[in-house]
Amino acid sequence: QVQLVEAGGGLVQPGGSLRLSCAASGSISSIYVMAWYRQAPGKQRELVASITTGGTTNYAGSLKGRFTISRDNARNTVFLQMNNLKPEDTAVYYCNCLLFTGESHIWGQGTQVTVSS
């Protein structure tokens, strides 16, 4: 079993920055990929970025350059640095992980990010 807990959301003005964190606990050695998704009101959940245990990253095309995903394996934590935030980035951001077994339905509780003046 793996548990994920996000932190770091909040209200920020357009152009501002936020750093989200996701701490994993439980069967840490079974985690292959950690990822961030987001879901805006009335929209489907979408991938923001992912990172493998080896550090290979993948980003949604429209977000690359503003968002950076990183991973601290020693602390079992993944981060999402979000810069130059825009109102359209407003969403609930969820942490997700993919296990080596292929199981991928492991989600955190979500953290709200609101970009507004």
LOKESE-118345 format. One record per atom (N, C-alpha, C, CB): residue in three letters; atom name; y, z, x. Coordinates in steps of 0.2 Angstrom, whole numbers, plus 5000, padded with zeros to 4 digits. Last residue first. Glycine has a CB too. Layout:
residues N
+-----+----+------+------+------+
:  aa : at :   c2 :   c3 :   c1 :
+-----+----+------+------+------+
: ALA : CA :    Y :    Z :    X :
...
+-----+----+------+------+------+
END
This chain:
residues 117
+-----+----+------+------+------+
:  aa : at :   c2 :   c3 :   c1 :
+-----+----+------+------+------+
: SER :  N : 5188 : 4955 : 4967 :
: SER : CA : 5195 : 4957 : 4969 :
: SER :  C : 5197 : 4962 : 4964 :
: SER : CB : 5200 : 4952 : 4970 :
: SER :  N : 5171 : 4955 : 4971 :
: SER : CA : 5176 : 4955 : 4966 :
: SER :  C : 5183 : 4958 : 4969 :
: SER : CB : 5174 : 4958 : 4959 :
: VAL :  N : 5154 : 4956 : 4972 :
: VAL : CA : 5160 : 4953 : 4976 :
: VAL :  C : 5166 : 4951 : 4971 :
: VAL : CB : 5158 : 4947 : 4980 :
: THR :  N : 5142 : 4967 : 4972 :
: THR : CA : 5147 : 4964 : 4968 :
: THR :  C : 5153 : 4962 : 4972 :
: THR : CB : 5149 : 4969 : 4962 :
: VAL :  N : 5125 : 4970 : 4973 :
: VAL : CA : 5131 : 4968 : 4977 :
: VAL :  C : 5135 : 4965 : 4972 :
: VAL : CB : 5128 : 4963 : 4983 :
: GLN :  N : 5113 : 4982 : 4970 :
: GLN : CA : 5118 : 4978 : 4967 :
: GLN :  C : 5123 : 4977 : 4972 :
: GLN : CB : 5121 : 4982 : 4961 :
: THR :  N : 5096 : 4982 : 4975 :
: THR : CA : 5102 : 4985 : 4976 :
: THR :  C : 5108 : 4980 : 4974 :
: THR : CB : 5103 : 4987 : 4984 :
: GLY :  N : 5079 : 4985 : 4972 :
: GLY : CA : 5085 : 4981 : 4971 :
: GLY :  C : 5091 : 4985 : 4972 :
: GLY : CB : 5085 : 4978 : 4964 :
: GLN :  N : 5067 : 4991 : 4974 :
: GLN : CA : 5070 : 4992 : 4967 :
: GLN :  C : 5076 : 4988 : 4966 :
: GLN : CB : 5071 : 5000 : 4967 :
: GLY :  N : 5056 : 4979 : 4982 :
: GLY : CA : 5060 : 4985 : 4982 :
: GLY :  C : 5063 : 4986 : 4975 :
: GLY : CB : 5065 : 4985 : 4987 :
: TRP :  N : 5039 : 4973 : 4980 :
: TRP : CA : 5046 : 4972 : 4979 :
: TRP :  C : 5050 : 4979 : 4980 :
: TRP : CB : 5048 : 4969 : 4973 :
: ILE :  N : 5026 : 4962 : 4982 :
: ILE : CA : 5028 : 4969 : 4984 :
: ILE :  C : 5036 : 4969 : 4984 :
: ILE : CB : 5025 : 4971 : 4990 :
: HIS :  N : 5017 : 4951 : 4980 :
: HIS : CA : 5021 : 4954 : 4975 :
: HIS :  C : 5023 : 4961 : 4976 :
: HIS : CB : 5017 : 4954 : 4968 :
: SER :  N : 5010 : 4945 : 4990 :
: SER : CA : 5017 : 4945 : 4991 :
: SER :  C : 5021 : 4948 : 4985 :
: SER : CB : 5019 : 4937 : 4991 :
: GLU :  N : 4995 : 4944 : 5000 :
: GLU : CA : 4999 : 4947 : 4994 :
: GLU :  C : 5006 : 4947 : 4995 :
: GLU : CB : 4996 : 4955 : 4993 :
: GLY :  N : 4990 : 4939 : 5011 :
: GLY : CA : 4993 : 4934 : 5006 :
: GLY :  C : 4996 : 4937 : 5000 :
: GLY : CB : 4987 : 4930 : 5004 :
: THR :  N : 4986 : 4948 : 5021 :
: THR : CA : 4981 : 4946 : 5016 :
: THR :  C : 4983 : 4941 : 5011 :
: THR : CB : 4979 : 4952 : 5012 :
: PHE :  N : 4998 : 4950 : 5027 :
: PHE : CA : 4993 : 4946 : 5031 :
: PHE :  C : 4988 : 4944 : 5026 :
: PHE : CB : 4990 : 4949 : 5037 :
: LEU :  N : 5011 : 4951 : 5015 :
: LEU : CA : 5006 : 4954 : 5019 :
: LEU :  C : 5001 : 4948 : 5022 :
: LEU : CB : 5001 : 4959 : 5015 :
: LEU :  N : 5028 : 4949 : 5012 :
: LEU : CA : 5021 : 4946 : 5012 :
: LEU :  C : 5017 : 4949 : 5017 :
: LEU : CB : 5023 : 4938 : 5013 :
: CYS :  N : 5040 : 4958 : 5003 :
: CYS : CA : 5036 : 4957 : 5009 :
: CYS :  C : 5030 : 4953 : 5008 :
: CYS : CB : 5034 : 4964 : 5013 :
: ASN :  N : 5057 : 4960 : 4999 :
: ASN : CA : 5051 : 4958 : 4997 :
: ASN :  C : 5047 : 4957 : 5004 :
: ASN : CB : 5051 : 4951 : 4994 :
: CYS :  N : 5072 : 4967 : 4991 :
: CYS : CA : 5068 : 4966 : 4997 :
: CYS :  C : 5061 : 4964 : 4995 :
: CYS : CB : 5068 : 4973 : 5002 :
: TYR :  N : 5085 : 4960 : 4982 :
: TYR : CA : 5078 : 4963 : 4982 :
: TYR :  C : 5075 : 4962 : 4989 :
: TYR : CB : 5074 : 4961 : 4976 :
: TYR :  N : 5101 : 4962 : 4974 :
: TYR : CA : 5097 : 4959 : 4980 :
: TYR :  C : 5091 : 4963 : 4981 :
: TYR : CB : 5101 : 4960 : 4987 :
: VAL :  N : 5109 : 4956 : 4961 :
: VAL : CA : 5105 : 4961 : 4963 :
: VAL :  C : 5101 : 4958 : 4969 :
: VAL : CB : 5100 : 4964 : 4957 :
: ALA :  N : 5125 : 4948 : 4964 :
: ALA : CA : 5118 : 4948 : 4962 :
: ALA :  C : 5115 : 4955 : 4964 :
: ALA : CB : 5114 : 4942 : 4965 :
: THR :  N : 5138 : 4938 : 4970 :
: THR : CA : 5136 : 4944 : 4966 :
: THR :  C : 5129 : 4943 : 4963 :
: THR : CB : 5142 : 4945 : 4961 :
: ASP :  N : 5141 : 4927 : 4976 :
: ASP : CA : 5136 : 4931 : 4980 :
: ASP :  C : 5134 : 4937 : 4976 :
: ASP : CB : 5138 : 4933 : 4987 :
: GLU :  N : 5152 : 4922 : 4970 :
: GLU : CA : 5145 : 4919 : 4968 :
: GLU :  C : 5139 : 4922 : 4972 :
: GLU : CB : 5145 : 4912 : 4969 :
: PRO :  N : 5162 : 4928 : 4977 :
: PRO : CA : 5160 : 4930 : 4970 :
: PRO :  C : 5154 : 4928 : 4968 :
: PRO : CB : 5166 : 4928 : 4965 :
: LYS :  N : 5157 : 4929 : 4994 :
: LYS : CA : 5161 : 4926 : 4989 :
: LYS :  C : 5158 : 4929 : 4982 :
: LYS : CB : 5159 : 4918 : 4989 :
: LEU :  N : 5159 : 4936 : 5011 :
: LEU : CA : 5156 : 4936 : 5004 :
: LEU :  C : 5161 : 4933 : 4999 :
: LEU : CB : 5155 : 4943 : 5002 :
: ASN :  N : 5159 : 4935 : 5025 :
: ASN : CA : 5163 : 4931 : 5021 :
: ASN :  C : 5160 : 4930 : 5014 :
: ASN : CB : 5163 : 4924 : 5024 :
: ASN :  N : 5142 : 4941 : 5028 :
: ASN : CA : 5149 : 4940 : 5029 :
: ASN :  C : 5152 : 4935 : 5025 :
: ASN : CB : 5150 : 4938 : 5037 :
: MET :  N : 5129 : 4951 : 5028 :
: MET : CA : 5132 : 4946 : 5024 :
: MET :  C : 5140 : 4946 : 5025 :
: MET : CB : 5131 : 4948 : 5016 :
: GLN :  N : 5114 : 4955 : 5035 :
: GLN : CA : 5121 : 4955 : 5036 :
: GLN :  C : 5124 : 4950 : 5033 :
: GLN : CB : 5123 : 4955 : 5044 :
: LEU :  N : 5100 : 4964 : 5031 :
: LEU : CA : 5104 : 4957 : 5029 :
: LEU :  C : 5111 : 4958 : 5030 :
: LEU : CB : 5102 : 4955 : 5022 :
: PHE :  N : 5086 : 4970 : 5040 :
: PHE : CA : 5093 : 4970 : 5038 :
: PHE :  C : 5095 : 4963 : 5035 :
: PHE : CB : 5097 : 4973 : 5044 :
: VAL :  N : 5071 : 4980 : 5039 :
: VAL : CA : 5074 : 4973 : 5039 :
: VAL :  C : 5081 : 4974 : 5037 :
: VAL : CB : 5070 : 4968 : 5035 :
: THR :  N : 5061 : 4992 : 5048 :
: THR : CA : 5067 : 4990 : 5043 :
: THR :  C : 5069 : 4983 : 5044 :
: THR : CB : 5073 : 4995 : 5045 :
: ASN :  N : 5053 : 4999 : 5056 :
: ASN : CA : 5050 : 4996 : 5050 :
: ASN :  C : 5056 : 4995 : 5045 :
: ASN : CB : 5045 : 5001 : 5047 :
: ARG :  N : 5058 : 5003 : 5068 :
: ARG : CA : 5060 : 5007 : 5062 :
: ARG :  C : 5057 : 5004 : 5056 :
: ARG : CB : 5068 : 5007 : 5062 :
: ALA :  N : 5052 : 4994 : 5076 :
: ALA : CA : 5051 : 5001 : 5078 :
: ALA :  C : 5053 : 5005 : 5072 :
: ALA : CB : 5055 : 5002 : 5084 :
: ASN :  N : 5057 : 4982 : 5071 :
: ASN : CA : 5050 : 4983 : 5070 :
: ASN :  C : 5049 : 4991 : 5071 :
: ASN : CB : 5046 : 4979 : 5074 :
: ASP :  N : 5070 : 4977 : 5063 :
: ASP : CA : 5069 : 4982 : 5068 :
: ASP :  C : 5062 : 4984 : 5067 :
: ASP : CB : 5074 : 4988 : 5068 :
: ARG :  N : 5077 : 4961 : 5060 :
: ARG : CA : 5071 : 4966 : 5059 :
: ARG :  C : 5071 : 4970 : 5065 :
: ARG : CB : 5065 : 4962 : 5058 :
: SER :  N : 5089 : 4951 : 5051 :
: SER : CA : 5086 : 4954 : 5057 :
: SER :  C : 5081 : 4959 : 5055 :
: SER : CB : 5091 : 4957 : 5061 :
: ILE :  N : 5098 : 4938 : 5044 :
: ILE : CA : 5093 : 4943 : 5043 :
: ILE :  C : 5090 : 4945 : 5050 :
: ILE : CB : 5087 : 4940 : 5039 :
: THR :  N : 5114 : 4934 : 5039 :
: THR : CA : 5110 : 4935 : 5045 :
: THR :  C : 5104 : 4940 : 5044 :
: THR : CB : 5114 : 4936 : 5052 :
: PHE :  N : 5125 : 4923 : 5031 :
: PHE : CA : 5121 : 4928 : 5031 :
: PHE :  C : 5116 : 4928 : 5037 :
: PHE : CB : 5116 : 4928 : 5024 :
: ARG :  N : 5133 : 4912 : 5035 :
: ARG : CA : 5136 : 4918 : 5032 :
: ARG :  C : 5132 : 4924 : 5032 :
: ARG : CB : 5139 : 4916 : 5025 :
: GLY :  N : 5123 : 4904 : 5041 :
: GLY : CA : 5130 : 4904 : 5044 :
: GLY :  C : 5134 : 4910 : 5041 :
: GLY : CB : 5134 : 4897 : 5042 :
: LYS :  N : 5115 : 4900 : 5026 :
: LYS : CA : 5115 : 4900 : 5033 :
: LYS :  C : 5122 : 4899 : 5036 :
: LYS : CB : 5110 : 4894 : 5036 :
: LEU :  N : 5117 : 4897 : 5013 :
: LEU : CA : 5119 : 4904 : 5015 :
: LEU :  C : 5119 : 4904 : 5023 :
: LEU : CB : 5114 : 4909 : 5012 :
: SER :  N : 5112 : 4885 : 5009 :
: SER : CA : 5119 : 4886 : 5007 :
: SER :  C : 5121 : 4893 : 5010 :
: SER : CB : 5120 : 4886 : 5000 :
: GLY :  N : 5098 : 4886 : 5012 :
: GLY : CA : 5102 : 4882 : 5016 :
: GLY :  C : 5110 : 4883 : 5015 :
: GLY : CB : 5101 : 4875 : 5014 :
: ALA :  N : 5090 : 4901 : 5015 :
: ALA : CA : 5093 : 4897 : 5010 :
: ALA :  C : 5098 : 4892 : 5013 :
: ALA : CB : 5095 : 4900 : 5003 :
: TYR :  N : 5082 : 4903 : 5031 :
: TYR : CA : 5087 : 4904 : 5026 :
: TYR :  C : 5088 : 4899 : 5021 :
: TYR : CB : 5094 : 4905 : 5030 :
: ASN :  N : 5071 : 4911 : 5042 :
: ASN : CA : 5072 : 4905 : 5037 :
: ASN :  C : 5077 : 4907 : 5032 :
: ASN : CB : 5065 : 4904 : 5033 :
: THR :  N : 5065 : 4916 : 5058 :
: THR : CA : 5069 : 4916 : 5052 :
: THR :  C : 5070 : 4910 : 5048 :
: THR : CB : 5076 : 4919 : 5054 :
: THR :  N : 5054 : 4924 : 5068 :
: THR : CA : 5056 : 4918 : 5065 :
: THR :  C : 5059 : 4919 : 5059 :
: THR : CB : 5049 : 4913 : 5064 :
: GLY :  N : 5049 : 4936 : 5073 :
: GLY : CA : 5056 : 4935 : 5073 :
: GLY :  C : 5058 : 4928 : 5070 :
: GLY : CB : 5058 : 4936 : 5080 :
: GLY :  N : 5036 : 4940 : 5071 :
: GLY : CA : 5038 : 4937 : 5078 :
: GLY :  C : 5045 : 4936 : 5078 :
: GLY : CB : 5034 : 4931 : 5079 :
: THR :  N : 5035 : 4944 : 5058 :
: THR : CA : 5034 : 4949 : 5063 :
: THR :  C : 5037 : 4946 : 5070 :
: THR : CB : 5027 : 4951 : 5063 :
: THR :  N : 5048 : 4934 : 5050 :
: THR : CA : 5042 : 4935 : 5052 :
: THR :  C : 5041 : 4941 : 5057 :
: THR : CB : 5038 : 4929 : 5054 :
: ILE :  N : 5060 : 4934 : 5037 :
: ILE : CA : 5059 : 4934 : 5044 :
: ILE :  C : 5052 : 4937 : 5046 :
: ILE : CB : 5064 : 4940 : 5048 :
: SER :  N : 5071 : 4925 : 5026 :
: SER : CA : 5065 : 4929 : 5028 :
: SER :  C : 5064 : 4929 : 5035 :
: SER : CB : 5059 : 4925 : 5024 :
: ALA :  N : 5084 : 4925 : 5013 :
: ALA : CA : 5082 : 4924 : 5020 :
: ALA :  C : 5075 : 4927 : 5021 :
: ALA : CB : 5087 : 4926 : 5024 :
: VAL :  N : 5084 : 4922 : 4999 :
: VAL : CA : 5090 : 4922 : 5003 :
: VAL :  C : 5088 : 4921 : 5010 :
: VAL : CB : 5094 : 4929 : 5002 :
: LEU :  N : 5076 : 4915 : 4985 :
: LEU : CA : 5076 : 4917 : 4991 :
: LEU :  C : 5082 : 4917 : 4995 :
: LEU : CB : 5071 : 4913 : 4995 :
: GLU :  N : 5081 : 4920 : 4968 :
: GLU : CA : 5080 : 4915 : 4973 :
: GLU :  C : 5080 : 4918 : 4980 :
: GLU : CB : 5086 : 4911 : 4973 :
: ARG :  N : 5078 : 4922 : 4951 :
: ARG : CA : 5078 : 4925 : 4957 :
: ARG :  C : 5077 : 4920 : 4963 :
: ARG : CB : 5072 : 4931 : 4958 :
: GLN :  N : 5088 : 4913 : 4939 :
: GLN : CA : 5082 : 4915 : 4942 :
: GLN :  C : 5082 : 4918 : 4949 :
: GLN : CB : 5077 : 4909 : 4943 :
: LYS :  N : 5102 : 4920 : 4929 :
: LYS : CA : 5099 : 4915 : 4934 :
: LYS :  C : 5092 : 4918 : 4937 :
: LYS : CB : 5103 : 4914 : 4940 :
: GLY :  N : 5108 : 4930 : 4922 :
: GLY : CA : 5106 : 4924 : 4919 :
: GLY :  C : 5103 : 4918 : 4923 :
: GLY : CB : 5112 : 4921 : 4916 :
: PRO :  N : 5115 : 4937 : 4936 :
: PRO : CA : 5114 : 4937 : 4929 :
: PRO :  C : 5113 : 4931 : 4926 :
: PRO : CB : 5120 : 4941 : 4926 :
: ALA :  N : 5105 : 4934 : 4951 :
: ALA : CA : 5112 : 4934 : 4948 :
: ALA :  C : 5111 : 4934 : 4940 :
: ALA : CB : 5117 : 4928 : 4950 :
: GLN :  N : 5095 : 4940 : 4963 :
: GLN : CA : 5095 : 4937 : 4956 :
: GLN :  C : 5102 : 4939 : 4953 :
: GLN : CB : 5089 : 4941 : 4952 :
: ARG :  N : 5088 : 4937 : 4979 :
: ARG : CA : 5093 : 4939 : 4975 :
: ARG :  C : 5093 : 4936 : 4968 :
: ARG : CB : 5100 : 4938 : 4978 :
: TYR :  N : 5078 : 4942 : 4993 :
: TYR : CA : 5079 : 4938 : 4987 :
: TYR :  C : 5085 : 4941 : 4983 :
: TYR : CB : 5073 : 4938 : 4982 :
: TRP :  N : 5073 : 4944 : 5009 :
: TRP : CA : 5078 : 4946 : 5004 :
: TRP :  C : 5078 : 4940 : 4999 :
: TRP : CB : 5085 : 4947 : 5008 :
: ALA :  N : 5057 : 4948 : 5018 :
: ALA : CA : 5062 : 4944 : 5015 :
: ALA :  C : 5067 : 4947 : 5010 :
: ALA : CB : 5059 : 4938 : 5011 :
: MET :  N : 5045 : 4948 : 5030 :
: MET : CA : 5049 : 4952 : 5026 :
: MET :  C : 5055 : 4948 : 5024 :
: MET : CB : 5052 : 4959 : 5029 :
: VAL :  N : 5028 : 4945 : 5034 :
: VAL : CA : 5035 : 4942 : 5033 :
: VAL :  C : 5039 : 4947 : 5028 :
: VAL : CB : 5035 : 4935 : 5029 :
: TYR :  N : 5017 : 4954 : 5036 :
: TYR : CA : 5018 : 4948 : 5040 :
: TYR :  C : 5026 : 4946 : 5040 :
: TYR : CB : 5014 : 4942 : 5038 :
: ILE :  N : 5011 : 4970 : 5036 :
: ILE : CA : 5016 : 4966 : 5034 :
: ILE :  C : 5017 : 4960 : 5039 :
: ILE : CB : 5023 : 4970 : 5034 :
: SER :  N : 5001 : 4979 : 5040 :
: SER : CA : 4999 : 4973 : 5036 :
: SER :  C : 5004 : 4968 : 5034 :
: SER : CB : 4996 : 4976 : 5029 :
: SER :  N : 5007 : 4989 : 5046 :
: SER : CA : 5004 : 4984 : 5050 :
: SER :  C : 5001 : 4978 : 5047 :
: SER : CB : 4998 : 4987 : 5054 :
: ILE :  N : 5011 : 4998 : 5036 :
: ILE : CA : 5016 : 4994 : 5039 :
: ILE :  C : 5013 : 4988 : 5043 :
: ILE : CB : 5020 : 4998 : 5044 :
: SER :  N : 5007 : 5005 : 5023 :
: SER : CA : 5003 : 5001 : 5028 :
: SER :  C : 5007 : 4995 : 5031 :
: SER : CB : 4997 : 4997 : 5023 :
: GLY :  N : 5021 : 5015 : 5022 :
: GLY : CA : 5014 : 5014 : 5020 :
: GLY :  C : 5011 : 5010 : 5025 :
: GLY : CB : 5014 : 5010 : 5013 :
: SER :  N : 5037 : 5007 : 5021 :
: SER : CA : 5033 : 5013 : 5023 :
: SER :  C : 5026 : 5011 : 5020 :
: SER : CB : 5036 : 5019 : 5020 :
: ALA :  N : 5053 : 5000 : 5026 :
: ALA : CA : 5046 : 4999 : 5023 :
: ALA :  C : 5042 : 5005 : 5025 :
: ALA : CB : 5043 : 4993 : 5026 :
: ALA :  N : 5069 : 4998 : 5021 :
: ALA : CA : 5065 : 5002 : 5025 :
: ALA :  C : 5058 : 5001 : 5021 :
: ALA : CB : 5067 : 5009 : 5025 :
: CYS :  N : 5082 : 4987 : 5022 :
: CYS : CA : 5076 : 4988 : 5018 :
: CYS :  C : 5071 : 4992 : 5022 :
: CYS : CB : 5073 : 4981 : 5015 :
: SER :  N : 5100 : 4986 : 5020 :
: SER : CA : 5094 : 4988 : 5024 :
: SER :  C : 5088 : 4988 : 5019 :
: SER : CB : 5095 : 4994 : 5028 :
: LEU :  N : 5115 : 4976 : 5021 :
: LEU : CA : 5109 : 4978 : 5017 :
: LEU :  C : 5103 : 4980 : 5022 :
: LEU : CB : 5107 : 4974 : 5012 :
: ARG :  N : 5131 : 4976 : 5024 :
: ARG : CA : 5125 : 4975 : 5027 :
: ARG :  C : 5120 : 4979 : 5023 :
: ARG : CB : 5125 : 4979 : 5034 :
: LEU :  N : 5145 : 4965 : 5020 :
: LEU : CA : 5141 : 4971 : 5018 :
: LEU :  C : 5134 : 4970 : 5023 :
: LEU : CB : 5139 : 4971 : 5011 :
: SER :  N : 5162 : 4960 : 5020 :
: SER : CA : 5155 : 4960 : 5023 :
: SER :  C : 5152 : 4966 : 5020 :
: SER : CB : 5156 : 4960 : 5031 :
: GLY :  N : 5175 : 4949 : 5012 :
: GLY : CA : 5172 : 4955 : 5015 :
: GLY :  C : 5165 : 4954 : 5017 :
: GLY : CB : 5173 : 4961 : 5011 :
: GLY :  N : 5178 : 4938 : 5004 :
: GLY : CA : 5179 : 4938 : 5012 :
: GLY :  C : 5177 : 4944 : 5015 :
: GLY : CB : 5187 : 4937 : 5013 :
: PRO :  N : 5181 : 4948 : 4990 :
: PRO : CA : 5180 : 4941 : 4993 :
: PRO :  C : 5182 : 4941 : 5000 :
: PRO : CB : 5183 : 4936 : 4989 :
: GLN :  N : 5177 : 4965 : 4992 :
: GLN : CA : 5182 : 4960 : 4990 :
: GLN :  C : 5179 : 4954 : 4993 :
: GLN : CB : 5189 : 4962 : 4992 :
: VAL :  N : 5163 : 4974 : 4985 :
: VAL : CA : 5167 : 4972 : 4991 :
: VAL :  C : 5171 : 4966 : 4988 :
: VAL : CB : 5162 : 4969 : 4996 :
: LEU :  N : 5152 : 4987 : 4980 :
: LEU : CA : 5158 : 4982 : 4978 :
: LEU :  C : 5162 : 4981 : 4984 :
: LEU : CB : 5162 : 4986 : 4973 :
: GLY :  N : 5135 : 4987 : 4985 :
: GLY : CA : 5141 : 4990 : 4983 :
: GLY :  C : 5146 : 4985 : 4981 :
: GLY : CB : 5144 : 4994 : 4989 :
: GLY :  N : 5120 : 4991 : 4996 :
: GLY : CA : 5124 : 4987 : 4991 :
: GLY :  C : 5131 : 4991 : 4989 :
: GLY : CB : 5120 : 4986 : 4985 :
: GLY :  N : 5113 : 5000 : 5004 :
: GLY : CA : 5118 : 4996 : 5007 :
: GLY :  C : 5122 : 4992 : 5002 :
: GLY : CB : 5116 : 4992 : 5012 :
: ALA :  N : 5095 : 4998 : 5003 :
: ALA : CA : 5101 : 5002 : 5003 :
: ALA :  C : 5107 : 4998 : 5005 :
: ALA : CB : 5100 : 5009 : 5007 :
: GLU :  N : 5078 : 4998 : 4997 :
: GLU : CA : 5084 : 4995 : 4999 :
: GLU :  C : 5090 : 5000 : 4999 :
: GLU : CB : 5085 : 4989 : 4995 :
: VAL :  N : 5061 : 5001 : 5001 :
: VAL : CA : 5067 : 5004 : 4998 :
: VAL :  C : 5074 : 5001 : 5001 :
: VAL : CB : 5067 : 5012 : 5000 :
: LEU :  N : 5044 : 4998 : 4998 :
: LEU : CA : 5051 : 4995 : 5001 :
: LEU :  C : 5056 : 4999 : 4997 :
: LEU : CB : 5051 : 4988 : 5000 :
: GLN :  N : 5028 : 5001 : 5003 :
: GLN : CA : 5033 : 5003 : 4998 :
: GLN :  C : 5040 : 5001 : 5002 :
: GLN : CB : 5034 : 5011 : 4997 :
: VAL :  N : 5011 : 4996 : 5002 :
: VAL : CA : 5017 : 4996 : 5006 :
: VAL :  C : 5023 : 4997 : 5001 :
: VAL : CB : 5019 : 4989 : 5009 :
: GLN :  N : 4994 : 5000 : 5004 :
: GLN : CA : 5000 : 5000 : 5000 :
: GLN :  C : 5006 : 5000 : 5004 :
: GLN : CB : 5000 : 5006 : 4995 :
+-----+----+------+------+------+
END
